[in-house]
Amino acid sequence: MSKIETFNYVLTLQLNTELYQEDILNKRFNISRQIYNACLGEILKRYNHMKESKEYRRISKLVKGKDRNKQFNDLDKSYDISEYSLYKFVKLIQHHFKENIDSQTAQSLAKRAYMAYGKLMLHTAKRVNFIKYDELKSVEGKMNRTGIRYNIKYNQLIWNGLIVPVIIKDNDLYAQKAIQDRIKYCRIKREMIKGKYHYYIQLALDGIPPTKITKQGEIKGKIGFGNVGIDIGTQTIAYSSRYDVKLLELCPEVDNIDKKIKLLQRKMDRSRRATNPNKFNENGMINIHNKEKWIFSNHYIDIKNLRKELYRKQVEIRKQSHNILANQLLNLGDKFYVETMNYQKLQKRAKKTTKNKKTKKFNKKKRFGKSLINKAPAMFLAILDNKLKWNGTKLLKVNTYKIKASQYNHITNDYHKKELSERWNISMIDNKEVKVQRDLYSAFLLMNVKDNLEEINRDLCFDTFDNFKELHDKEIDKLLNSKDKKISSMGI
């Protein structure tokens, strides 16, 4: 039988903590961090011991396939590398901290450590990191019956004798409707805001989120009807539908905080050098032979917290902007088409050294790391996909290598590879020059993709092009007359 797809979502509510409760939570977060690090250290020790064996080296040389995977699984069992073996390992540790950490929370920490190891084992990560002091952001349970749980009757968080009231405002109709759904498990999250920790409970709820209603009585994110093509870049997004055509900057509200961060890091470095003179050599480099403990002043800690606050604000503004744009897009249609893109590769520096054909100068090896961090296009697509799933559809990802939307011309029915600097498509229709913006035209072509997601429906392109061109020209005129700062990749 095929697995039935279920939906779930997360509701975040603030905890009304008192000072002594915050002290208890801080203590439990630190214990949880130690348990996680102990589990991660244990599984890595077993893994490294296994890698040293002759059997591991022999299996690694085999051809990839089912037989090789089976032998690796057998080898894992022989070295006791499994999620359940970590549960046994963490049981003794949890017993020592039973007054603060319950068995379900300890098992969740062990599972998190095993998942981190899994990334290393499958080579999706180069290394795994232990959590530093005061840097664990959340702990969670496995169910809402024991351990970390939410009592809906009294509106309280209950965890190992600790009872904390949960804040739900009287006018928060969304939260009041949401908590009626079945709670799968609970998570306690802490967040540093303006130098002080604030605590939240996150409820993983079974079902579809309640619809949000604006003050005007309109439904937020109401889904429309029709095809919508999306061409998303590292900083911009272009979309095309029968109702609207737009070329926008992704989350324009997000400021580039690189300069502010650099200034703060310089202040931190000066403070660190002043309080730790023995930790540095005469040439300014860190003395790796000095094993003394680092000393950080209160001034240093204040600057570090200010840097955290800048990052937090940027994350919240970006997430809010993405949600607003996703709700606007939902009104335009019910079938959304986008090209697949590997954002991880776009983050990495170029490996090959190349020269500019015109200037004969070496090209920079930098890619799009800063743009992707600031604008987070993958995060926007994930938000849009979730909203579509809750409305009974999904984001359709077309085959990039077969569609080639940035190269195709439906008028001439041929492909022309363009340089990144070429931002306009020029064609001739009835002896007249037709000029369209490259990203908007790609979105138009994606809007007219066939159901197999591997071909562009040329006949449909001809039928809808006149409407697209009219909306396109309005958008270009609007951008040209706007005084807002434009990104160079728009070509305007």
Buried (B, 14 or more C-beta within 10 A) or exposed (E): EEEEEEEEBEBEBBBBBEEEBBEBBBEBBBBBBBBBBBBBEBBBEBBEEBEEEEBBEEBEEEEEEEEBEEBBEEBBEEBBBBBEBBBEBBEEBBEEBEEBBBBBBBBBBBBBBBEBBBEBBEEEEEEBEBBEEEEBEBBBBBEBEBBBBBEEEEBBBBBBEBEBBBEBEEEEEBBEBBBEBEBBBBBBBBBBBEEEBBBBBBBBBEBBBBEEEEEEEEEBBEBBEEBBBBBBBBBBBBBBBBBBBBBBBBBEEBEEBEEEBEEBEEBBEEBBEEBBEEBBEEEEEEEEEEEEEEEBEEBBEEBBBBBBBBEBBBEEBBBEBBBBBBBBBBBBBBBBBBBEBEBEEBBEEEEEEEEEEEEEEEEEEEBBEBBBBBBBBBBBBBBBBBBBBBBEBEBBBBBBEEBBBBBBBBBEEEEEEEEEEEBEBEBEEEEEEEEBBBBBBBBBBBBBBEEEBEBBBBEBBEEBBEBBBEBBEEBBEEBEEEEEEBBEBBBB
